[in-house]
Amino acid sequence: MPAEFLSAEHRVAYASFVEVPSLSDLEKFFFLDSFDRM
């Protein structure tokens, strides 16, 4: 498998947000409940 399979344009797009994530999106992906902290 080639080491670089993304074009330069894809790498730039992959490393950024299209828009500012909403608070609910951030909470959904980055909130740790008591189960996660065990």
C-alpha distance matrix in Angstrom:
0.0 3.8 6.4 8.7 8.3 12.1 14.9 17.7 19.9 17.6 17.3 21.1 21.8 19.6 21.6 25.0 27.3 28.6 32.0 33.6 32.9 36.1 37.8 37.3 33.5 33.4 35.7 33.6 30.4 31.9 35.2 35.5 38.3 40.1 37.8 34.7 36.7 37.4
3.8 0.0 3.8 5.5 6.1 9.8 12.1 14.6 17.2 15.5 14.9 18.6 19.8 18.1 19.8 23.2 25.9 27.2 30.6 32.4 32.1 35.5 37.3 37.2 33.4 33.2 35.7 33.9 30.7 32.0 35.5 36.1 39.1 41.1 39.0 35.8 37.6 38.7
6.4 3.8 0.0 3.8 6.3 9.1 11.5 13.2 16.1 14.5 13.0 16.6 18.2 16.3 17.4 21.0 24.0 25.6 28.9 30.4 30.2 33.6 35.3 35.4 31.6 31.1 33.7 32.2 28.8 29.8 33.3 33.9 37.0 39.0 37.2 33.7 35.3 36.5
8.7 5.5 3.8 0.0 3.8 5.7 7.7 9.5 12.4 11.0 9.8 13.4 15.0 13.6 15.0 18.4 21.4 22.7 26.2 27.9 28.0 31.6 33.5 33.8 30.0 29.6 32.5 31.2 27.9 29.0 32.7 33.7 36.9 39.2 37.6 34.1 35.8 37.4
8.3 6.1 6.3 3.8 0.0 3.8 6.7 9.7 11.6 9.5 9.6 13.3 14.0 12.6 14.8 17.9 20.4 21.3 24.9 26.9 26.9 30.3 32.5 32.4 28.6 28.7 31.5 29.9 26.8 28.4 32.0 33.2 36.3 38.7 36.9 33.7 35.7 37.3
12.1 9.8 9.1 5.7 3.8 0.0 3.8 6.5 7.9 5.7 6.1 9.6 10.3 9.4 11.8 14.6 17.1 17.8 21.5 23.6 23.9 27.4 29.8 30.0 26.2 26.3 29.4 28.0 25.0 26.7 30.3 31.9 35.1 37.8 36.3 33.0 34.9 36.9
14.9 12.1 11.5 7.7 6.7 3.8 0.0 3.8 5.3 5.1 6.3 8.8 10.0 10.4 12.5 14.8 17.4 17.7 21.4 23.9 24.7 28.3 30.9 31.4 27.7 27.9 31.2 30.1 27.3 28.8 32.6 34.4 37.7 40.5 39.2 35.8 37.8 39.9
17.7 14.6 13.2 9.5 9.7 6.5 3.8 0.0 3.8 5.5 5.1 6.4 8.8 9.9 11.0 13.1 16.1 16.6 20.1 22.3 23.6 27.3 29.9 30.8 27.3 27.1 30.6 29.9 27.1 28.3 32.0 34.0 37.4 40.3 39.4 35.9 37.5 39.9
19.9 17.2 16.1 12.4 11.6 7.9 5.3 3.8 0.0 3.8 5.5 5.3 6.3 8.6 10.3 11.4 13.8 13.6 17.2 19.9 21.3 24.9 27.8 28.7 25.2 25.5 29.0 28.3 25.8 27.2 31.0 33.3 36.6 39.7 38.9 35.5 37.3 39.9
17.6 15.5 14.5 11.0 9.5 5.7 5.1 5.5 3.8 0.0 3.8 5.4 5.1 5.9 8.6 10.3 12.5 12.7 16.4 18.9 19.7 23.2 25.9 26.5 22.9 23.2 26.6 25.5 22.9 24.6 28.3 30.5 33.7 36.7 35.7 32.4 34.4 36.8
17.3 14.9 13.0 9.8 9.6 6.1 6.3 5.1 5.5 3.8 0.0 3.8 5.5 5.1 6.3 9.0 12.1 13.3 16.7 18.6 19.3 23.1 25.4 26.2 22.6 22.3 25.7 24.9 22.0 23.2 27.0 28.9 32.3 35.2 34.3 30.8 32.5 34.9
21.1 18.6 16.6 13.4 13.3 9.6 8.8 6.4 5.3 5.4 3.8 0.0 3.8 5.5 5.4 6.8 10.0 11.1 14.2 16.1 17.5 21.3 23.8 25.0 21.7 21.3 24.9 24.6 22.0 22.9 26.7 28.9 32.4 35.5 35.0 31.5 33.0 35.8
21.8 19.8 18.2 15.0 14.0 10.3 10.0 8.8 6.3 5.1 5.5 3.8 0.0 3.8 5.5 5.6 7.6 8.0 11.5 13.9 15.1 18.7 21.5 22.4 19.0 19.2 22.8 22.1 19.8 21.3 24.9 27.4 30.7 34.0 33.4 30.1 32.0 34.8
19.6 18.1 16.3 13.6 12.6 9.4 10.4 9.9 8.6 5.9 5.1 5.5 3.8 0.0 3.8 5.7 7.9 9.5 12.7 14.4 14.6 18.3 20.6 21.2 17.6 17.5 20.9 20.0 17.3 18.8 22.5 24.7 28.0 31.1 30.3 26.9 28.8 31.5
21.6 19.8 17.4 15.0 14.8 11.8 12.5 11.0 10.3 8.6 6.3 5.4 5.5 3.8 0.0 3.8 7.2 9.9 12.4 13.3 13.9 17.6 19.6 20.8 17.3 16.5 20.0 19.8 16.9 17.6 21.4 23.6 27.1 30.1 29.7 26.2 27.6 30.4
25.0 23.2 21.0 18.4 17.9 14.6 14.8 13.1 11.4 10.3 9.0 6.8 5.6 5.7 3.8 0.0 3.8 6.6 8.7 9.8 10.9 14.7 17.0 18.5 15.3 14.8 18.5 18.6 16.2 17.0 20.6 23.3 26.7 30.0 29.9 26.5 28.1 31.1
27.3 25.9 24.0 21.4 20.4 17.1 17.4 16.1 13.8 12.5 12.1 10.0 7.6 7.9 7.2 3.8 0.0 3.8 5.3 6.5 7.6 11.3 14.0 15.4 12.3 12.4 16.1 16.2 14.5 15.6 19.0 22.0 25.2 28.7 28.7 25.6 27.4 30.6
28.6 27.2 25.6 22.7 21.3 17.8 17.7 16.6 13.6 12.7 13.3 11.1 8.0 9.5 9.9 6.6 3.8 0.0 3.8 7.0 8.6 11.8 15.2 16.3 13.5 14.4 18.0 17.9 16.7 18.4 21.5 24.7 27.6 31.2 31.2 28.4 30.4 33.5
32.0 30.6 28.9 26.2 24.9 21.5 21.4 20.1 17.2 16.4 16.7 14.2 11.5 12.7 12.4 8.7 5.3 3.8 0.0 3.8 6.1 8.9 12.3 13.9 11.7 12.6 16.1 16.5 16.0 17.3 20.0 23.5 26.3 30.0 30.4 27.7 29.5 32.9
33.6 32.4 30.4 27.9 26.9 23.6 23.9 22.3 19.9 18.9 18.6 16.1 13.9 14.4 13.3 9.8 6.5 7.0 3.8 0.0 3.8 6.4 9.3 11.6 9.9 10.0 13.5 14.6 14.3 14.9 17.4 21.0 23.7 27.4 28.1 25.5 27.1 30.6
32.9 32.1 30.2 28.0 26.9 23.9 24.7 23.6 21.3 19.7 19.3 17.5 15.1 14.6 13.9 10.9 7.6 8.6 6.1 3.8 0.0 3.8 6.6 8.2 6.2 6.6 10.0 10.9 10.7 11.8 14.1 17.7 20.3 24.1 24.6 22.2 23.9 27.4
36.1 35.5 33.6 31.6 30.3 27.4 28.3 27.3 24.9 23.2 23.1 21.3 18.7 18.3 17.6 14.7 11.3 11.8 8.9 6.4 3.8 0.0 3.8 5.4 5.2 6.3 8.7 9.9 11.1 12.0 13.4 17.2 19.2 23.0 23.9 21.9 23.7 27.1
37.8 37.3 35.3 33.5 32.5 29.8 30.9 29.9 27.8 25.9 25.4 23.8 21.5 20.6 19.6 17.0 14.0 15.2 12.3 9.3 6.6 3.8 0.0 3.8 5.4 5.1 6.1 8.5 10.1 10.2 10.8 14.5 16.4 20.0 21.4 19.6 21.0 24.6
37.3 37.2 35.4 33.8 32.4 30.0 31.4 30.8 28.7 26.5 26.2 25.0 22.4 21.2 20.8 18.5 15.4 16.3 13.9 11.6 8.2 5.4 3.8 0.0 3.8 5.4 5.0 6.0 8.8 9.9 9.9 13.6 14.9 18.6 19.5 18.2 20.1 23.4
33.5 33.4 31.6 30.0 28.6 26.2 27.7 27.3 25.2 22.9 22.6 21.7 19.0 17.6 17.3 15.3 12.3 13.5 11.7 9.9 6.2 5.2 5.4 3.8 0.0 3.8 5.4 5.1 6.4 8.4 9.8 13.4 15.4 19.2 19.5 17.6 19.8 23.0
33.4 33.2 31.1 29.6 28.7 26.3 27.9 27.1 25.5 23.2 22.3 21.3 19.2 17.5 16.5 14.8 12.4 14.4 12.6 10.0 6.6 6.3 5.1 5.4 3.8 0.0 3.8 5.4 5.4 5.7 7.5 11.2 13.8 17.5 18.2 15.9 17.6 21.0
35.7 35.7 33.7 32.5 31.5 29.4 31.2 30.6 29.0 26.6 25.7 24.9 22.8 20.9 20.0 18.5 16.1 18.0 16.1 13.5 10.0 8.7 6.1 5.0 5.4 3.8 0.0 3.8 5.6 5.3 5.0 8.7 10.6 14.4 15.4 13.6 15.3 18.7
33.6 33.9 32.2 31.2 29.9 28.0 30.1 29.9 28.3 25.5 24.9 24.6 22.1 20.0 19.8 18.6 16.2 17.9 16.5 14.6 10.9 9.9 8.5 6.0 5.1 5.4 3.8 0.0 3.8 6.0 6.1 9.2 10.7 14.5 14.5 12.9 15.4 18.4
30.4 30.7 28.8 27.9 26.8 25.0 27.3 27.1 25.8 22.9 22.0 22.0 19.8 17.3 16.9 16.2 14.5 16.7 16.0 14.3 10.7 11.1 10.1 8.8 6.4 5.4 5.6 3.8 0.0 3.8 6.1 8.7 11.3 14.8 14.5 12.0 14.4 17.4
31.9 32.0 29.8 29.0 28.4 26.7 28.8 28.3 27.2 24.6 23.2 22.9 21.3 18.8 17.6 17.0 15.6 18.4 17.3 14.9 11.8 12.0 10.2 9.9 8.4 5.7 5.3 6.0 3.8 0.0 3.8 6.4 9.7 13.1 13.5 10.7 12.2 15.7
35.2 35.5 33.3 32.7 32.0 30.3 32.6 32.0 31.0 28.3 27.0 26.7 24.9 22.5 21.4 20.6 19.0 21.5 20.0 17.4 14.1 13.4 10.8 9.9 9.8 7.5 5.0 6.1 6.1 3.8 0.0 3.8 6.4 10.0 11.1 8.9 10.3 13.8
35.5 36.1 33.9 33.7 33.2 31.9 34.4 34.0 33.3 30.5 28.9 28.9 27.4 24.7 23.6 23.3 22.0 24.7 23.5 21.0 17.7 17.2 14.5 13.6 13.4 11.2 8.7 9.2 8.7 6.4 3.8 0.0 3.8 6.7 7.7 5.5 6.6 10.1
38.3 39.1 37.0 36.9 36.3 35.1 37.7 37.4 36.6 33.7 32.3 32.4 30.7 28.0 27.1 26.7 25.2 27.6 26.3 23.7 20.3 19.2 16.4 14.9 15.4 13.8 10.6 10.7 11.3 9.7 6.4 3.8 0.0 3.8 5.5 5.4 6.5 9.2
40.1 41.1 39.0 39.2 38.7 37.8 40.5 40.3 39.7 36.7 35.2 35.5 34.0 31.1 30.1 30.0 28.7 31.2 30.0 27.4 24.1 23.0 20.0 18.6 19.2 17.5 14.4 14.5 14.8 13.1 10.0 6.7 3.8 0.0 3.8 5.5 5.2 6.7
37.8 39.0 37.2 37.6 36.9 36.3 39.2 39.4 38.9 35.7 34.3 35.0 33.4 30.3 29.7 29.9 28.7 31.2 30.4 28.1 24.6 23.9 21.4 19.5 19.5 18.2 15.4 14.5 14.5 13.5 11.1 7.7 5.5 3.8 0.0 3.8 5.5 5.6
34.7 35.8 33.7 34.1 33.7 33.0 35.8 35.9 35.5 32.4 30.8 31.5 30.1 26.9 26.2 26.5 25.6 28.4 27.7 25.5 22.2 21.9 19.6 18.2 17.6 15.9 13.6 12.9 12.0 10.7 8.9 5.5 5.4 5.5 3.8 0.0 3.8 5.6
36.7 37.6 35.3 35.8 35.7 34.9 37.8 37.5 37.3 34.4 32.5 33.0 32.0 28.8 27.6 28.1 27.4 30.4 29.5 27.1 23.9 23.7 21.0 20.1 19.8 17.6 15.3 15.4 14.4 12.2 10.3 6.6 6.5 5.2 5.5 3.8 0.0 3.8
37.4 38.7 36.5 37.4 37.3 36.9 39.9 39.9 39.9 36.8 34.9 35.8 34.8 31.5 30.4 31.1 30.6 33.5 32.9 30.6 27.4 27.1 24.6 23.4 23.0 21.0 18.7 18.4 17.4 15.7 13.8 10.1 9.2 6.7 5.6 5.6 3.8 0.0
